[in-house]
Amino acid sequence: VYKSFNDRSRLSVLIEDGVYNLKKQIEIVMPYDPEYAEMDDCELAKKAEKIAIAFFNKVPMIREYIDTDIQATFDGDPAAYDKGEIVLSYPGLLATTINRVAHELFLLRVPLIPRMMTEYAHSETGIDIHPGATIGKYFMIDHGTGVVIGETTNIGNNVRIYQGVTLGALSLPKDKMDELKTIKRHPTIEDGVVIYSGATILGGGTVIGSGSVIGGNVWLTESVPPGTRVFIENPKLVFR
């Protein structure tokens, strides 16, 4: 009983310290958002504390999702002999973990910090995931270098992607760029999809149906129905 009490007490102190430090960081960045620009220091402090507490209430859910990512990576990579190896050394898991934390801060309308977090992950891993992207459970990025996932991307459960994959937006003329800020610009990837290296999938109206497999170097700007295999015919090799 005594040990249990000490453990709970220690955890309470850690959480209180975490909330306090996150609150201070949120206070620093809040004036960068017009929504908060007119608040005085007292109002900013109260709002920042409310956001910090709301974030910590999300931590068990974040942990649950990360656990499924570890399992998906262990199940999907025959080169992984131990889950500890995945946690300590896999760039795909690092980028996904940071994004899951940043995504919750993004949903709580915290300025700057979510993007700073994911750009740190980008610099460390070569994997660029916008904190606005929504990613389901059991997500795996294999190898990962060069992966780009845009802000309004929706990814379902049990999705696996490989290096060099882009889930991006179609471009508009410069005079219409403001329109892109208010619409879904990036694709939807349904459950159980596998996307192989170098594939590019663009557009907010593009939906990759559940259970589909997108082959390497495929370029897609249109939806495909569930269970579809999309691939490029082998190019002709010339030997001289």
MARZATOR-601630 format. One record per residue (C-alpha): residue in three letters; x, y, z. Coordinates in steps of 0.25 Angstrom, whole numbers, padded with zeros to 4 digits, always signed. Each point is the difference from the previous one (the first is absolute). Layout:
N
ALAXYZ;...
# end
This chain:
240
VAL+0000+0000+0000;TYR+0011+0009+0004;LYS+0008-0002-0014;SER-0013+0002-0007;PHE-0003+0013+0007;ASN+0014+0005-0003;ASP-0001-0004-0015;ARG-0013+0008-0001;SER+0006+0012+0007;ARG+0012-0001-0009;LEU-0009+0000-0012;SER-0008+0011+0005;VAL+0012+0009+0001;LEU+0005-0004-0014;ILE-0014+0004-0006;GLU-0001+0013+0008;ASP+0014+0003-0005;GLY-0003-0003-0014;VAL-0013+0008+0000;TYR+0008+0012+0006;ASN+0011-0001-0011;LEU-0009-0002-0011;LYS-0009+0012+0004;LYS+0012+0009+0000;GLN+0004-0004-0014;ILE-0015+0002-0005;GLU+0000+0014+0007;ILE+0012+0004-0008;VAL-0006-0004-0014;MET-0014+0004+0002;PRO+0002+0014-0004;TYR+0004-0005-0014;ASP-0015-0004-0002;PRO-0009+0012-0003;GLU-0011-0007+0008;TYR+0009+0002+0013;ALA+0007+0013-0004;GLU-0010+0009+0008;MET+0001-0008+0013;ASP+0007+0006+0012;ASP+0010-0008+0007;CYS-0010-0006+0010;GLU-0009-0004-0010;LEU+0011-0007-0008;ALA+0005-0007+0012;LYS-0014-0006+0003;LYS-0002-0004-0014;ALA+0014-0006-0001;GLU-0003-0008+0013;LYS-0013-0005-0006;ILE+0006-0005-0013;ALA+0012-0007+0008;ILE-0010-0007+0009;ALA-0008-0004-0013;PHE+0012-0005-0006;PHE+0004-0009+0012;ASN-0013-0006+0000;LYS+0003-0005-0014;VAL+0013-0007+0004;PRO-0006-0014+0002;MET-0007+0000-0013;ILE+0014+0005-0007;ARG+0007-0012+0007;GLU-0011-0010-0004;TYR+0002+0005-0015;ILE+0016-0001+0001;ASP-0001-0014+0006;THR-0008-0004-0013;ASP+0011+0006-0009;ILE+0011-0008+0007;GLN-0008-0012-0002;ALA-0003+0003-0014;THR+0015+0002-0003;PHE+0004-0013+0008;ASP-0011-0008-0008;GLY+0004+0007-0013;ASP+0015+0000+0000;PRO+0007-0014+0000;ALA+0013+0007+0003;ALA-0006+0005+0013;TYR+0004-0011+0011;ASP-0004+0008+0012;LYS-0010+0011+0003;GLY+0011+0008+0008;GLU+0008+0001-0012;ILE-0012+0006-0007;VAL-0002+0010+0011;LEU+0015+0004+0001;SER+0004+0000-0015;TYR-0011+0001-0010;PRO-0002+0013-0007;GLY-0014-0003-0004;LEU-0005-0002+0014;LEU+0008+0013+0005;ALA-0007+0008-0011;THR-0014-0006+0003;THR+0001+0002+0015;ILE+0004+0014-0001;ASN-0011+0003-0009;ARG-0010-0007+0009;VAL+0004+0010+0011;ALA+0000+0012-0009;HIS-0013-0004-0007;GLU-0007+0001+0014;LEU+0006+0014+0002;PHE-0004+0004-0014;LEU-0015-0004+0003;LEU+0001+0008+0013;ARG+0004+0012-0009;VAL+0014+0002+0006;PRO+0008+0009-0010;LEU+0014-0003-0005;ILE+0003-0012+0010;PRO-0006-0011-0008;ARG+0007+0004-0013;MET+0013+0002+0007;MET-0001-0014+0006;THR-0003-0006-0013;GLU+0011+0008-0007;TYR+0010-0005+0010;ALA-0005-0015-0003;HIS+0002+0004-0015;SER+0014+0004+0002;GLU+0004-0012+0008;THR-0007-0011-0009;GLY-0003+0006-0013;ILE-0015-0002+0002;ASP-0009+0012-0001;ILE-0013-0002+0006;HIS-0009+0013+0002;PRO-0006+0000+0014;GLY-0014+0002-0006;ALA+0001-0014-0007;THR-0010-0010+0007;ILE+0006-0014+0001;GLY-0007-0012+0005;LYS+0005-0012+0009;TYR+0011-0010-0005;PHE+0007+0009-0009;MET+0014-0004-0005;ILE+0010+0008-0008;ASP+0011-0009-0005;HIS+0014+0006-0002;GLY-0007+0014-0002;THR+0010+0009-0006;GLY-0007+0010-0010;VAL-0015-0003+0005;VAL-0009+0013+0000;ILE-0014+0000+0006;GLY-0008+0013-0002;GLU-0009+0007+0010;THR-0013-0005-0004;THR+0004-0014-0003;ASN-0009-0011+0007;ILE+0006-0014+0002;GLY-0008-0011+0005;ASN+0004-0012+0009;ASN+0011-0011-0004;VAL+0006+0009-0011;ARG+0015-0003-0004;ILE+0008+0010-0008;TYR+0014-0001-0005;GLN+0011+0010-0003;GLY-0002+0011-0010;VAL-0015+0000+0001;THR-0007+0014-0002;LEU-0014+0002+0005;GLY-0002+0014-0006;ALA-0008+0011-0006;LEU-0003+0004-0014;SER+0005+0014-0003;LEU-0009+0012-0004;PRO+0004+0013-0007;LYS+0006+0010+0009;ASP-0012+0009+0000;LYS-0008-0011+0006;MET+0009-0005+0011;ASP-0008+0005+0011;GLU-0012-0009-0004;LEU+0010-0012+0004;LYS+0000+0005+0014;THR-0015-0003+0002;ILE-0002-0014-0007;LYS+0005-0014+0001;ARG+0013+0000-0009;HIS+0006-0014+0003;PRO-0005-0014-0002;THR-0008-0010+0008;ILE+0007-0014+0003;GLU-0010-0010+0005;ASP+0003-0012+0009;GLY+0010-0011-0004;VAL+0007+0008-0011;VAL+0014-0003-0004;ILE+0008+0011-0008;TYR+0013-0004-0006;SER+0012+0009-0001;GLY+0000+0012-0009;ALA-0015+0001-0002;THR-0006+0013-0001;ILE-0015+0002+0004;LEU-0006+0014-0002;GLY-0013+0007+0002;GLY-0011+0002+0011;GLY-0010-0008-0008;THR+0009-0012-0002;VAL-0004-0012+0008;ILE+0008-0013+0001;GLY-0010-0010+0003;SER+0002-0010+0011;GLY+0009-0012-0002;SER+0007+0006-0013;VAL+0014-0001-0003;ILE+0007+0012-0007;GLY+0013-0005-0008;GLY+0013+0007+0000;ASN+0002+0014-0008;VAL-0015+0000-0003;TRP-0006+0014-0002;LEU-0015+0001+0004;THR-0009+0012+0000;GLU-0013-0008+0000;SER-0007-0009+0009;VAL+0001-0015-0001;PRO-0011-0010+0006;PRO+0003-0010+0011;GLY+0009-0011-0002;THR+0007+0006-0012;ARG+0014-0003-0005;VAL+0006+0012-0007;PHE+0014-0002-0006;ILE+0008+0004-0012;GLU+0004-0009-0011;ASN+0015-0004+0000;PRO+0007+0010-0008;LYS+0009-0005-0012;LEU+0014-0001+0003;VAL+0011+0004-0011;PHE+0014-0006+0001;ARG+0011+0006-0009;
# end
